């Protein structure tokens, strides 16, 4: 695959990335403007790994959060390149907005 084809495919993948991923990346980048890519991925994993949310959903006899978090962790693990592209896109957007002000 040529570099141009890969870049075009990556642009299209970013455009159709799930809304939850876009919101999460934007939220993390906006809170920590100087955060790097490894911090972003770490925070995404921390958000969806086993936590109190799993315990509370199990307490209410619901496995919904467990299923959602498992699916999202799977997406994160299998689409690091999309997360990287989203990171740079959102980071550039925030830098551009801060220069305008």
Buried (B, 14 or more C-beta within 10 A) or exposed (E): EEEEEEEEEBEEBBEEBEEEBBEBBBEBBEEEEEBEEEBBBEBBEEBBEEEEBBEEBEEEEEEEBBEBBBEBBEBBEEBEEBBBBBBEBBBEEEEEEEEEE
